[in-house]
Amino acid sequence: MNRKGILYIISAPSGAGKTSICRAILSFFPSLRQSISFTTRELRVGEQDGRDYHFVSPEIFAKMVEDDAFAEWAEVHGNCYGTARATLEQASEEGADVLLEIDFQGAEQLRDSGLNGVFIFILPPDMSELRRRLESRNTDDTKIITRRMANAAGEISEAKNFDYLVVNDVLDQAVEKVRAIMIAETSRTERIINILPEEFDLK
């Protein structure tokens, strides 16, 4: 019997460093698939369609919602984001592990739906550092940063509902913690008991 693929869901407030962590994790695990979300937001400098996101119009996104094509979707900072249901289902059946970098609202939807995944929340060292990181990106004006900070406070208050919390103070250390979590999860009893030799009589 083949093992089911593991879905790793990584969430964080904007600016906490989840994208940097996910990129590092993907370099450690070459067979790990990255789920590419759909979004209606504008393409940023340095981003590529199909690599960072699937960038679609609001009309196309709305049609996908109508067709129940998303396992989850949410509106964040005025833009919509969603995860294609077919992507997750196919990976699970193929035994492929998937990394999903997702906003807090989407993670909450997936968790509430009963989806079997590993939920990891990335925290900044403190709120002042989070603001400094947002400002240093030079991608948002003061009004947007203020809104992101307000949203971050609400998201962090719900972080206790995740399976793991990782503080991203030093990036390399945070990456190692996430990597250790993922390695440990592959040995969880419920994941491997059905693929062990029958002579072990563990069922």
Order of alpha helices (4+ residues) and beta strands (2+ residues): beta-alpha-beta-beta-beta-alpha-beta-beta-alpha-beta-alpha-beta-alpha-alpha-beta-alpha-alpha
